[in-house]
Amino acid sequence: MDSCRHTALPAGRWVRAVARPDFRSRLAVPLAGESVPAGFPSPAEEYLEKRLDLNELLVARPEATYFVRVSGDSMIGAGIHHGDLLVVDRSLDPKPGNVIIALVDGEFTVKRLRKTPMGLELAPENPEYGVIPLSEETDFQVWGVVLHVVHKV
């Protein structure tokens, strides 16, 4: 996207809220061999298929991945809630429809990137919030594409 500038993570106040994955440690947890239906119960299988390392599941490009905690509720319609942890890949080119971390006029936000006949915009997933239109005058930087959200149930 022409209007999206990628930047490295600079030092500063916001960066302290970001965490880099630690790939030296491994924690393999058991993975059940069967899917769990969300509808009607099914007979339980009495075995585990293999062990799963969450780094392998959630992080495709360790050198370009960071975690960030969400503040606010503008993305609840996308299943992203206050306090959730986002897994963000800054090496990916953002495409319309992606949820991204962006710096807009000096402020960070997480929104869905949309393309409209008027141009690009950052859209919330909560009707109580307004769309952020992106124009040539907007100071706009993409800090990564959100790939996963981790939250408690």
C-alpha positions as YAML, in Angstrom:
chain: A
units: angstrom
residues:
- id: 1
  name: MET
  ca: [0.00, 0.00, 0.00]
- id: 2
  name: ASP
  ca: [1.50, 3.32, -1.05]
- id: 3
  name: SER
  ca: [0.19, 5.30, 1.90]
- id: 4
  name: CYS
  ca: [1.42, 2.82, 4.52]
- id: 5
  name: ARG
  ca: [4.92, 3.37, 5.85]
- id: 6
  name: HIS
  ca: [6.52, 0.58, 7.85]
- id: 7
  name: THR
  ca: [8.74, 1.55, 10.72]
- id: 8
  name: ALA
  ca: [10.92, -0.27, 13.19]
- id: 9
  name: LEU
  ca: [9.88, -0.13, 16.82]
- id: 10
  name: PRO
  ca: [11.52, 3.01, 18.26]
- id: 11
  name: ALA
  ca: [12.44, 3.51, 21.88]
- id: 12
  name: GLY
  ca: [9.79, 5.38, 23.83]
- id: 13
  name: ARG
  ca: [6.95, 5.26, 26.32]
- id: 14
  name: TRP
  ca: [4.66, 3.02, 24.25]
- id: 15
  name: VAL
  ca: [7.35, 0.45, 23.47]
- id: 16
  name: ARG
  ca: [7.53, -0.51, 27.15]
- id: 17
  name: ALA
  ca: [3.99, -1.87, 26.75]
- id: 18
  name: VAL
  ca: [5.21, -4.16, 23.97]
- id: 19
  name: ALA
  ca: [6.86, -7.52, 24.59]
- id: 20
  name: ARG
  ca: [9.03, -9.57, 22.27]
- id: 21
  name: PRO
  ca: [8.53, -13.34, 22.34]
- id: 22
  name: ASP
  ca: [11.23, -15.37, 24.10]
- id: 23
  name: PHE
  ca: [12.07, -18.16, 21.67]
- id: 24
  name: ARG
  ca: [14.85, -19.65, 23.77]
- id: 25
  name: SER
  ca: [12.32, -21.25, 26.08]
- id: 26
  name: ARG
  ca: [9.92, -23.91, 24.92]
- id: 27
  name: LEU
  ca: [6.76, -25.02, 26.62]
- id: 28
  name: ALA
  ca: [5.09, -27.91, 24.88]
- id: 29
  name: VAL
  ca: [1.61, -28.61, 26.20]
- id: 30
  name: PRO
  ca: [-0.57, -31.61, 25.36]
- id: 31
  name: LEU
  ca: [-2.80, -31.30, 22.30]
- id: 32
  name: ALA
  ca: [-5.95, -33.41, 22.19]
- id: 33
  name: GLY
  ca: [-6.22, -35.66, 19.15]
- id: 34
  name: GLU
  ca: [-9.83, -34.73, 18.48]
- id: 35
  name: SER
  ca: [-11.56, -31.40, 17.95]
- id: 36
  name: VAL
  ca: [-14.04, -30.37, 20.62]
- id: 37
  name: PRO
  ca: [-17.45, -29.66, 19.11]
- id: 38
  name: ALA
  ca: [-19.07, -26.40, 20.14]
- id: 39
  name: GLY
  ca: [-22.53, -27.87, 19.49]
- id: 40
  name: PHE
  ca: [-23.70, -31.17, 20.91]
- id: 41
  name: PRO
  ca: [-21.33, -33.21, 23.13]
- id: 42
  name: SER
  ca: [-19.45, -36.11, 21.56]
- id: 43
  name: PRO
  ca: [-17.81, -39.14, 23.14]
- id: 44
  name: ALA
  ca: [-14.45, -38.24, 24.71]
- id: 45
  name: GLU
  ca: [-11.28, -39.67, 23.25]
- id: 46
  name: GLU
  ca: [-8.93, -41.02, 25.90]
- id: 47
  name: TYR
  ca: [-5.63, -40.01, 24.32]
- id: 48
  name: LEU
  ca: [-3.50, -37.04, 23.44]
- id: 49
  name: GLU
  ca: [-2.21, -36.72, 19.88]
- id: 50
  name: LYS
  ca: [1.05, -34.81, 20.42]
- id: 51
  name: ARG
  ca: [2.61, -31.89, 22.23]
- id: 52
  name: LEU
  ca: [2.17, -28.36, 20.95]
- id: 53
  name: ASP
  ca: [4.52, -25.39, 21.37]
- id: 54
  name: LEU
  ca: [2.55, -22.14, 21.26]
- id: 55
  name: ASN
  ca: [5.53, -20.32, 19.72]
- id: 56
  name: GLU
  ca: [5.24, -22.62, 16.71]
- id: 57
  name: LEU
  ca: [1.49, -22.09, 16.49]
- id: 58
  name: LEU
  ca: [1.33, -18.31, 16.95]
- id: 59
  name: VAL
  ca: [4.64, -16.95, 15.63]
- id: 60
  name: ALA
  ca: [5.65, -17.51, 12.01]
- id: 61
  name: ARG
  ca: [8.40, -14.86, 11.87]
- id: 62
  name: PRO
  ca: [10.04, -14.43, 15.29]
- id: 63
  name: GLU
  ca: [12.28, -11.55, 14.20]
- id: 64
  name: ALA
  ca: [9.24, -9.50, 13.12]
- id: 65
  name: THR
  ca: [6.78, -10.47, 15.86]
- id: 66
  name: TYR
  ca: [5.81, -8.57, 18.98]
- id: 67
  name: PHE
  ca: [3.00, -8.72, 21.54]
- id: 68
  name: VAL
  ca: [0.91, -5.77, 22.63]
- id: 69
  name: ARG
  ca: [-1.84, -5.45, 25.23]
- id: 70
  name: VAL
  ca: [-5.16, -3.85, 24.20]
- id: 71
  name: SER
  ca: [-6.64, -0.88, 26.00]
- id: 72
  name: GLY
  ca: [-10.26, 0.00, 25.27]
- id: 73
  name: ASP
  ca: [-13.26, -1.62, 23.61]
- id: 74
  name: SER
  ca: [-13.37, -0.27, 20.04]
- id: 75
  name: MET
  ca: [-12.68, -3.74, 18.56]
- id: 76
  name: ILE
  ca: [-15.07, -5.93, 20.55]
- id: 77
  name: GLY
  ca: [-16.94, -6.93, 17.39]
- id: 78
  name: ALA
  ca: [-13.73, -8.55, 16.15]
- id: 79
  name: GLY
  ca: [-13.35, -10.49, 19.42]
- id: 80
  name: ILE
  ca: [-10.66, -8.11, 20.73]
- id: 81
  name: HIS
  ca: [-11.35, -6.93, 24.28]
- id: 82
  name: HIS
  ca: [-9.73, -4.63, 26.83]
- id: 83
  name: GLY
  ca: [-6.71, -6.39, 28.33]
- id: 84
  name: ASP
  ca: [-6.29, -8.91, 25.49]
- id: 85
  name: LEU
  ca: [-2.84, -9.73, 24.18]
- id: 86
  name: LEU
  ca: [-2.32, -9.31, 20.42]
- id: 87
  name: VAL
  ca: [0.29, -11.18, 18.39]
- id: 88
  name: VAL
  ca: [1.49, -8.72, 15.73]
- id: 89
  name: ASP
  ca: [3.70, -9.34, 12.67]
- id: 90
  name: ARG
  ca: [5.35, -6.17, 11.40]
- id: 91
  name: SER
  ca: [6.81, -7.87, 8.29]
- id: 92
  name: LEU
  ca: [3.45, -8.32, 6.58]
- id: 93
  name: ASP
  ca: [2.06, -5.81, 4.10]
- id: 94
  name: PRO
  ca: [-1.34, -4.67, 5.38]
- id: 95
  name: LYS
  ca: [-4.29, -5.41, 3.14]
- id: 96
  name: PRO
  ca: [-7.85, -4.13, 3.36]
- id: 97
  name: GLY
  ca: [-9.70, -6.31, 5.84]
- id: 98
  name: ASN
  ca: [-6.65, -6.84, 8.10]
- id: 99
  name: VAL
  ca: [-6.70, -5.72, 11.72]
- id: 100
  name: ILE
  ca: [-3.61, -3.58, 12.18]
- id: 101
  name: ILE
  ca: [-1.66, -1.64, 14.76]
- id: 102
  name: ALA
  ca: [-1.25, 1.91, 13.46]
- id: 103
  name: LEU
  ca: [0.23, 5.19, 14.55]
- id: 104
  name: VAL
  ca: [-2.18, 7.94, 13.48]
- id: 105
  name: ASP
  ca: [-1.22, 11.56, 14.07]
- id: 106
  name: GLY
  ca: [1.05, 10.48, 16.93]
- id: 107
  name: GLU
  ca: [-1.44, 8.12, 18.65]
- id: 108
  name: PHE
  ca: [-1.53, 4.32, 18.57]
- id: 109
  name: THR
  ca: [-4.67, 2.41, 17.68]
- id: 110
  name: VAL
  ca: [-5.82, -1.06, 16.69]
- id: 111
  name: LYS
  ca: [-8.42, -0.99, 13.90]
- id: 112
  name: ARG
  ca: [-9.50, -2.79, 10.74]
- id: 113
  name: LEU
  ca: [-8.01, -1.37, 7.55]
- id: 114
  name: ARG
  ca: [-10.70, -0.74, 4.94]
- id: 115
  name: LYS
  ca: [-10.65, 0.55, 1.39]
- id: 116
  name: THR
  ca: [-13.60, 2.63, 0.28]
- id: 117
  name: PRO
  ca: [-14.32, 4.66, -2.86]
- id: 118
  name: MET
  ca: [-13.03, 7.67, -0.86]
- id: 119
  name: GLY
  ca: [-9.74, 5.94, 0.04]
- id: 120
  name: LEU
  ca: [-8.36, 4.08, 3.04]
- id: 121
  name: GLU
  ca: [-9.85, 4.24, 6.52]
- id: 122
  name: LEU
  ca: [-9.38, 2.64, 9.91]
- id: 123
  name: ALA
  ca: [-12.63, 1.15, 11.14]
- id: 124
  name: PRO
  ca: [-13.58, 0.17, 14.68]
- id: 125
  name: GLU
  ca: [-15.64, -2.95, 15.39]
- id: 126
  name: ASN
  ca: [-17.89, -1.19, 17.87]
- id: 127
  name: PRO
  ca: [-20.70, 1.13, 16.67]
- id: 128
  name: GLU
  ca: [-19.97, 3.55, 19.53]
- id: 129
  name: TYR
  ca: [-16.72, 4.61, 17.79]
- id: 130
  name: GLY
  ca: [-16.16, 6.52, 14.58]
- id: 131
  name: VAL
  ca: [-14.16, 5.61, 11.50]
- id: 132
  name: ILE
  ca: [-10.76, 7.27, 11.05]
- id: 133
  name: PRO
  ca: [-10.44, 8.41, 7.42]
- id: 134
  name: LEU
  ca: [-6.88, 8.42, 6.06]
- id: 135
  name: SER
  ca: [-5.92, 11.26, 3.75]
- id: 136
  name: GLU
  ca: [-2.69, 12.62, 2.34]
- id: 137
  name: GLU
  ca: [-2.57, 14.98, 5.33]
- id: 138
  name: THR
  ca: [-2.85, 12.16, 7.88]
- id: 139
  name: ASP
  ca: [0.40, 11.16, 9.56]
- id: 140
  name: PHE
  ca: [-0.13, 7.39, 9.32]
- id: 141
  name: GLN
  ca: [2.24, 4.49, 9.94]
- id: 142
  name: VAL
  ca: [1.47, 0.78, 10.07]
- id: 143
  name: TRP
  ca: [3.21, -0.97, 12.95]
- id: 144
  name: GLY
  ca: [2.05, -4.47, 12.04]
- id: 145
  name: VAL
  ca: [-0.75, -6.82, 11.14]
- id: 146
  name: VAL
  ca: [-2.57, -8.52, 14.03]
- id: 147
  name: LEU
  ca: [-2.49, -12.28, 13.54]
- id: 148
  name: HIS
  ca: [-3.85, -13.62, 16.81]
- id: 149
  name: VAL
  ca: [-5.63, -12.44, 19.94]
- id: 150
  name: VAL
  ca: [-5.18, -14.12, 23.32]
- id: 151
  name: HIS
  ca: [-7.74, -13.54, 26.03]
- id: 152
  name: LYS
  ca: [-9.24, -15.21, 29.05]
- id: 153
  name: VAL
  ca: [-12.72, -16.65, 28.84]
...
